[in-house]
Amino acid sequence: AQSVAQPEDQVNVAEGNPLTVKCTYSVSGNPYLFWYVQYPNRGLQFLLKYITGDNLVKGSYGFEAEFNKSQTSFHLKKPSALVSDSALYFCAVRDMNYGQNFVFGPGTRLSVLP
Amino acid sequence: GAVVSQHPSRVICKSGTSVKIECRSLDFQATTMFWYRQFPKQSLMLMATSNEGSKATYEQGVEKDKFLINHASLTLSTLTVTSAHPEDSSFYICSARDKMQSSGANVLTFGAGSRLTVL
């Protein structure tokens, strides 16, 4: 079975500092990995995905994520956080061996302090 | 880019009534749409997978007679909460997959969500 863990419920960073939101996954086959962001009372917005190729993936709004197969991780990063980055972040995995469903992590709330 | 419109964004209803939520793909055709439920401060729980022209596939524990899903066209799926009760109050989100994308790693496009409050 596939699963996603986001070990931190909450991450606080100061504006201008680098941020990391952690994600680890478990799948039986090759993973497709995604990060989505959710603002209050809104749906999810796609940030980036890893399918194959370079382990470092660059996405929207200056975010990037690094795929680490040995550690089964896909941590989201940004070199310099903005207050407007404060939101709820979801990591998701799709295992092609298990059809078309995405499995979402529990979410991590990011607060960027001015 | 792909846009999914979800309506209504907020709805308040009395207990025992039914509520319909619409999910439309505005600039693409979606053979598959997903319906999720999100409780406060929690992740998304997949309720069902909706395929155009066929019956929806419900996740374990989701009452199909309670949450009626219809995917009558390639651009519209509806979720009807029948005989709603206060415990059905939640944030419901739909997502859609573009028919023209390859099946490999296509991205889901999400609607903005619908907050249902049952009094």
Interface residues (C-beta under 8 A of the other chain):
Chain A: Y32 F34 Y36 N41 R42 G43 L44 Q45 F46 K49 I51 F90 R94 M96 Q100 N101 F102 F104 G105 P106 G107
Chain B: V4 Q6 S9 T32 F34 K41 Q42 S43 L44 L46 T49 F91 I93 S95 R97 S103 G104 A105 V107 L108 T109 F110 G111 A112 G113 R115
